[in-house]
């Protein structure tokens, strides 16, 4: 196991490919880039509007000077004024007075132009047309109409070449885009560095631990999972702790199963010879019963049950150690009749116990008769040996299951037995028990598609419930 304070090592920083770190980085950059572009696009609209108002102001100054001087304008002066205003034609309409117009000689050959009435435009409208112009969809000539900033009620009209506006917008858009990309990359890297430390690297540690456990579940190699589990409480450290606990428990279970498999293999190999030895001992004990010596008679009465218990222990151990689920051969079984047969087997061993069979006589299920008989005998013998005076068998329908209950009025199971009830070699609460009876019984019921559960236990008695899957026969 790795020490608690161990820092993670050999972390990969992958910017490309299908790695989680690369996806997080480029997703972060894309989101930040999109947000910044949405925020900065209105700047293009504001730039467009400022460019137009600059043309209007220059035209107003030129036209106001011409209107106030009253002197004729020569072609050279008109050319200089239009060049200062950055326009092909400018005009000023004053209330009650003749309009003042300055225009170049080639106004008659201008292509169709788009009209921009500044009184009705806002930032959103300007942003939309600025984007269109950057994309190359704007007309080359712009017809601007705006109220005069110097003369109330006067209107200024400017017809200008939109080429300089398009060039300025594109230059500004390129500059904004470059700045946005740089900011997005820097911000994305900073955000990614935090996400990589808080999320990506811990997820890689968990993933690596899962892969290593799948490849070699019994190897408890040093990993970063212990370091991750020791971090301050959060969702990832909690998941790491639970994963580590699960792996430790599964390793312990695998170790126990391996030991049981080894025991089962060993018992299976020696069971044949051991049964022959026990059979010989039982034969000798039977012959000793014919001897008249009282001492031999007493020894024989002790020896024969001991040999029989040893033989049963070998049989049960071999059955439990057999690999895979027990074989099931289903047939139509009248459950009431089977319960009577099991009772007739147990009654001679416990003559003081009263048996009550409440199983319906018309209940027929597809079961392995011998296996269910074995489970019923085991449960009723356990109840009788525990001190029960009444044992009751009853059934109940629960959805697609038929529940067969074996209840008794015995003293109940001790707590130390309840904790390991269905574990082999640990759950027996009586002298001479192997602890395999309930473990084998549960395996048999589960092989039928159901389960064996301890429903209740206490001073008033114990109830075991068998869930038997309903099947048409």
HUPETA-V811277 format. One record per backbone hydrogen bond with DSSP energy under -1.0 kcal/mol. NH is the residue of the N-H (numbers start at 1). CO is the residue of the C=O. If there is no record, write none. Layout:
BEGIN
NH;CO
NH;CO
END
This chain:
BEGIN
6;3
23;19
24;20
25;21
26;22
27;23
28;24
29;25
30;26
31;27
32;28
33;29
34;30
35;31
36;32
37;33
38;34
39;35
40;36
41;37
43;40
44;41
45;41
46;42
47;43
48;44
49;45
50;46
51;47
52;48
53;49
54;50
55;51
56;52
57;53
58;54
59;55
60;56
61;57
62;58
63;59
64;60
65;61
66;62
67;63
68;64
69;65
70;66
78;74
79;75
80;76
81;77
82;78
83;79
84;80
85;81
86;82
87;82
88;159
89;159
90;102
91;157
92;100
93;155
97;94
100;92
102;90
104;88
109;106
110;107
114;141
116;143
118;145
120;117
126;122
127;123
128;124
129;125
130;126
131;127
132;128
133;129
134;130
135;131
136;133
137;132
142;160
143;114
144;158
145;116
146;156
148;154
154;151
155;93
156;146
157;91
158;144
159;89
160;142
162;140
166;162
167;163
168;164
169;165
170;166
171;167
172;168
173;169
174;170
175;171
176;172
177;173
178;174
179;175
180;176
181;177
182;178
183;179
184;180
185;181
186;182
187;183
188;184
189;185
190;186
191;187
192;188
193;189
194;190
195;191
196;192
197;193
198;194
199;195
200;195
201;196
203;199
204;200
205;201
206;202
207;203
208;204
209;205
210;206
211;207
212;208
213;209
214;210
215;211
216;212
219;216
221;219
228;224
229;225
230;226
231;228
238;234
239;235
240;236
241;237
242;238
243;239
244;240
245;241
246;242
247;243
248;244
249;245
250;246
251;247
252;248
253;249
254;250
255;251
256;252
257;253
258;254
259;255
260;256
261;257
262;258
263;259
264;260
265;261
266;262
267;263
268;264
269;265
270;266
271;267
274;270
275;271
276;272
277;273
278;274
279;275
280;276
281;277
282;278
283;279
284;280
285;281
286;282
287;283
288;284
290;287
291;288
297;293
298;294
299;295
300;296
301;297
302;298
303;299
304;300
306;302
307;303
308;304
309;305
310;306
311;307
312;308
313;309
314;310
315;311
316;312
317;313
318;314
319;315
320;316
321;317
331;367
333;365
335;363
338;334
339;335
340;336
341;337
342;338
343;339
344;340
345;341
346;342
347;343
350;346
353;350
354;389
356;391
358;393
363;360
365;333
367;331
367;365
372;368
373;369
374;370
375;371
376;372
377;373
378;374
379;375
380;376
381;377
382;378
383;379
384;380
385;381
386;382
387;384
388;383
391;354
392;407
393;356
394;405
396;403
398;401
401;398
402;468
403;396
404;466
405;394
406;464
407;392
408;462
409;390
418;414
419;415
421;418
423;420
426;423
427;423
433;430
440;436
441;437
442;438
443;439
444;440
445;441
446;442
447;443
449;446
450;445
453;465
455;463
456;463
461;458
463;456
464;406
465;453
466;404
467;451
468;402
470;400
END
